[in-house]
Amino acid sequence: MRFALLLILPSLVAAQVAPSASPSSPSSPSPPVSATTKEGNAEGEFAYRGFSLAAPFAEFTLRARALAAPGTAPLVCNTSRRTAQLMECGELIRDPADSAEFYLAAYVLEGQVAFLSFGDSGGAPLVERVQRDLSRRFGRPRASRTGMWEWRAGREFVRLTWRGRGPARWIYISLWDDGLMERIAGYVRRRPN
């Protein structure tokens, strides 16, 4: 199930179209108002659970392996069929700070992390806990709508999305750098019409 997330990563990236800022709907309560903050990185960088955008591949793999959930498959990275400059990586991680488990997926382009995704599933309390955590880390979202909150800093984004069916909820926390992601197009051939 968790490895299926890695297979849908390209569609998640394609769906990351920046929405216009709009007020929260009644079904997505607004977090408390506060200044946008970063998680201890240089200006303009987002980080989550020790993973940051534009980080070198070696730094990413060290952190991912250090947080590998006990008894799970090790970090797996697959090189793109089209170029060795693009890799997709995935692993189940467990953060010892609060015992939170996520399926971590990443795109690594030219040796730098261009996209990170943290996926989890649970009930409604999971969504509320993650909303509080991200609001504490990054402040009030700059854009929101039903099932989505987003923070921006320059060309970097953090997006929380959640879906539900009955009591079940699925959440994804995505971080991406538009500048790095745009470089992927140089390695992908366009299909003729």
TABELCOR-V312153 format. One record per pair of residues at least 12 apart in sequence whose C-alpha atoms are under 8 Angstrom apart, sorted by the first residue. I is the first residue (numbers start at 0). J is the second residue. If there is no record, write none. Layout:
i: [I,I]
j: [J,J]
This chain:
i: [1,1,2,4,4,4,5,5,5,5,8,18,19,20,20,20,21,21,21,22,22,22,23,23,23,24,24,24,26,27,27,27,29,30,30,30,30,30,30,31,31,31,32,32,33,33,34,34,34,35,35,35,36,36,36,37,37,38,38,43,43,43,44,44,45,45,45,45,45,46,48,49,50,51,52,52,52,52,52,52,52,52,53,53,53,53,53,54,54,55,55,55,56,56,56,56,59,60,63,63,66,66,66,66,67,67,67,67,68,68,68,68,71,72,72,73,74,74,74,74,75,75,75,76,76,81,81,82,84,84,84,84,85,85,85,85,85,86,86,86,87,87,87,87,88,88,88,88,89,89,89,89,90,90,90,91,100,101,101,101,102,102,102,102,103,103,103,103,104,104,108,108,113,113,113,113,114,114,114,114,114,115,115,115,115,116,116,116,116,117,117,117,118,118,118,118,119,119,119,120,120,120,120,121,121,121,122,122,122,123,123,123,125,126,126,126,130,137,146,146,146,147,147,147,148,154,154,154,155,155,155,155,156,156,156,156,156,157,157,157,157,158,158,158,158,159,159,159,160]
j: [91,102,89,102,104,118,87,88,89,104,104,142,142,141,142,143,142,143,144,142,143,144,143,144,145,143,144,145,145,144,145,146,139,130,131,134,138,139,140,134,138,139,138,139,138,139,137,138,139,137,138,139,136,137,138,136,137,136,137,152,153,155,152,155,152,155,156,157,174,174,94,62,62,112,111,112,113,114,115,174,175,176,111,112,113,176,179,111,112,110,111,112,107,110,111,112,112,74,90,92,92,93,94,95,90,91,92,93,91,92,93,100,91,90,91,90,88,89,90,91,88,89,90,88,89,186,187,186,107,108,109,110,106,107,108,109,183,106,107,108,104,105,106,107,104,105,106,107,102,103,104,105,102,103,104,103,119,117,118,119,116,117,118,119,115,116,117,118,116,117,179,183,175,176,179,180,173,174,175,176,180,172,173,174,175,171,172,173,174,171,172,173,169,170,171,172,169,170,171,167,168,169,170,167,168,169,166,167,168,166,167,168,168,161,168,170,159,150,160,161,162,159,160,161,160,176,177,178,174,175,176,177,173,174,175,176,177,172,173,174,175,171,172,173,174,171,172,173,172]
